[in-house]
Amino acid sequence: MKSPFPYIAITTLLLITITIMSAMDFPFNWVFYLTVLGQIFLVIMVYKVLTDDYSTDKTFDHFYEDRPIEPIEVPVEKEKFR
């Protein structure tokens, strides 16, 4: 299966281009059609990311790989409840 990263890059560049074009007062029809195209690419990108065949052996216990944390143990005292 193909990687979803090209779809992410294309969609991001397209939407950044739309933002720049609208700030520079490009003609409305250019901005409008690129916005519609960007919305289509956004739906395709979300579909490709969600259906990507990706698996990992990491769990939430691994937290972030750039800053691993050690699990802490909190001692619990037995209390008498009334």
C-alpha angles and dihedrals in degrees: 000000000000122000117255093222097093089054090050092049095047093048093047093049091046094052093045088051090052090052092051092045093051091048091051093051098246115177113289095238092058092050092044096051093044089050091054089047089048091053091051091049090048092056091046091048093051091048092050093048094048095046096044113127097235126148134172138182092221121112134190087268088072091059110181117352094215091057111025118194130206117233112253125218118217115204112228121207119213109244128196111234119209 
